[in-house]
Amino acid sequence: MTSIITGDIIKSRKVAPPKWLDDLQQLLSELGGAFEIYRGDEFQLEVKPENALNSAIKIKALMRKLGLDVRMSIGFGDKTYVGKTLSQSNGSAFLRSGELFETLKKQKINLAVESGSDAFDREINLMLKLSLSIMDHWLAQSAEYVLLALEYGDLSQEELGQKLGINQAAVSRRRKRAYFDLIIELETYFRKRIKELS
């Protein structure tokens, strides 16, 4: 089983492309899977299923940090054909991600999953809708904290503060404002459930 994240940058013209485009390319390459950016502001990324939500949260945090937002679908399934590029590859993971992505704008949802299991999808998508009521409203500072905390999960608040150039109390406030502990709880639960699914 694999997972495909299909996404687009919402209102991408608000920020000069080189800035967000360079940062997005850098992050996608760090996430470890094959990726492709096309039509200016759309992208696809292949990641291990257990890393899919973590990757999506990092992409979300990066865009919120830059004053933008992102819409993403995550499809889980097979990869039955390997093309020269990711967008030329095929399989149920690609089809699910693509078909779901086409419905997100109409549903006014910025993140959803499709796995082929109705029970799993209903449960996780409800949790994602609730978490989006937080993530869709991250301010740049909260998003910057989330991105750094996910990247350096083993660092103390004081050490994260040194990287951000702020004191430990300010780090604690950012963590609280981002509802970081709740987001991590969701991500951990998702990892457990996706392993049960595969």
Backbone hydrogen bonds, N-H to C=O, Kabsch-Sander energy under -0.5 kcal/mol:
donor,donor_aa,acceptor,acceptor_aa,energy
2,T,77,G,-3.2
3,S,47,V,-1.3
4,I,75,G,-2.5
5,I,45,L,-3.1
6,T,4,I,-0.6
6,T,73,S,-2.5
7,G,43,F,-2.6
8,D,71,R,-1.9
9,I,41,D,-2.4
10,I,8,D,-0.5
10,I,69,D,-2.3
12,S,9,I,-0.9
14,K,11,K,-2.0
15,V,12,S,-1.1
19,K,16,A,-1.2
20,W,16,A,-1.1
21,L,17,P,-3.3
22,D,18,P,-2.0
23,D,19,K,-1.9
24,L,20,W,-2.7
25,Q,21,L,-2.6
26,Q,22,D,-2.3
27,L,23,D,-2.4
28,L,24,L,-3.0
29,S,25,Q,-2.2
30,E,26,Q,-1.6
31,L,27,L,-1.6
32,G,29,S,-0.8
36,E,44,Q,-2.4
38,Y,42,E,-2.7
41,D,39,R,-1.5
42,E,38,Y,-2.2
43,F,7,G,-2.6
44,Q,36,E,-2.4
45,L,5,I,-2.0
46,E,34,A,-2.9
47,V,3,S,-2.0
47,V,45,L,-0.5
51,N,48,K,-1.7
52,A,48,K,-0.6
52,A,49,P,-1.2
55,S,51,N,-2.6
56,A,52,A,-2.3
57,I,53,L,-2.6
58,K,54,N,-2.1
59,I,55,S,-2.3
60,K,56,A,-2.5
61,A,57,I,-2.9
62,L,58,K,-2.5
63,M,59,I,-2.3
64,R,60,K,-2.5
65,K,61,A,-2.3
66,L,62,L,-1.5
67,G,64,R,-1.2
68,L,63,M,-3.3
69,D,10,I,-0.8
71,R,8,D,-2.5
72,M,110,N,-2.6
73,S,6,T,-2.6
74,I,112,A,-2.3
75,G,4,I,-2.7
75,G,73,S,-0.5
76,F,114,E,-2.4
77,G,2,T,-2.1
80,T,90,N,-1.0
81,Y,90,N,-2.0
83,G,81,Y,-0.7
88,Q,85,T,-0.9
89,S,86,L,-1.4
90,N,81,Y,-2.4
93,A,78,D,-1.9
94,F,78,D,-0.5
95,L,91,G,-2.3
96,R,92,S,-2.8
97,S,93,A,-2.0
98,G,94,F,-2.8
99,E,95,L,-2.8
100,L,96,R,-2.2
101,F,97,S,-2.3
102,E,98,G,-1.7
103,T,99,E,-0.6
103,T,100,L,-1.4
104,L,100,L,-0.8
104,L,101,F,-0.9
105,K,101,F,-0.6
107,Q,103,T,-2.0
108,K,104,L,-1.0
108,K,105,K,-0.7
109,I,104,L,-2.0
112,A,72,M,-1.3
114,E,74,I,-2.4
118,D,116,G,-0.6
121,D,117,S,-2.8
122,R,118,D,-2.7
123,E,119,A,-2.1
124,I,120,F,-2.8
125,N,121,D,-2.6
126,L,122,R,-1.7
127,M,123,E,-1.8
128,L,124,I,-2.6
129,K,125,N,-2.3
130,L,126,L,-2.0
131,S,127,M,-2.5
132,L,128,L,-2.5
133,S,129,K,-0.9
133,S,130,L,-0.7
134,I,131,S,-1.5
135,M,131,S,-2.7
136,D,132,L,-2.4
137,H,134,I,-1.6
138,W,135,M,-1.3
143,A,139,L,-2.7
144,E,140,A,-2.4
145,Y,141,Q,-2.0
146,V,142,S,-2.5
147,L,143,A,-2.5
148,L,144,E,-2.0
149,A,145,Y,-3.2
150,L,146,V,-2.4
151,E,147,L,-1.6
152,Y,148,L,-2.8
153,G,150,L,-0.6
155,L,152,Y,-1.9
160,L,156,S,-2.5
161,G,157,Q,-2.4
162,Q,158,E,-1.7
163,K,159,E,-1.6
164,L,160,L,-2.1
165,G,161,G,-1.5
166,I,161,G,-2.5
171,V,167,N,-1.8
172,S,168,Q,-2.4
173,R,169,A,-1.9
174,R,170,A,-2.2
175,R,171,V,-2.6
176,K,172,S,-2.1
177,R,173,R,-2.7
178,A,174,R,-2.0
179,Y,176,K,-1.3
180,F,175,R,-2.2
183,I,179,Y,-2.0
184,I,180,F,-2.6
185,E,181,D,-2.0
186,L,182,L,-2.2
187,E,183,I,-2.4
188,T,184,I,-2.6
189,Y,185,E,-2.2
190,F,186,L,-2.7
191,R,187,E,-2.0
192,K,188,T,-1.7
193,R,189,Y,-2.4
194,I,190,F,-2.8
195,K,191,R,-1.6
196,E,192,K,-1.5
197,L,193,R,-1.5
198,S,194,I,-1.7
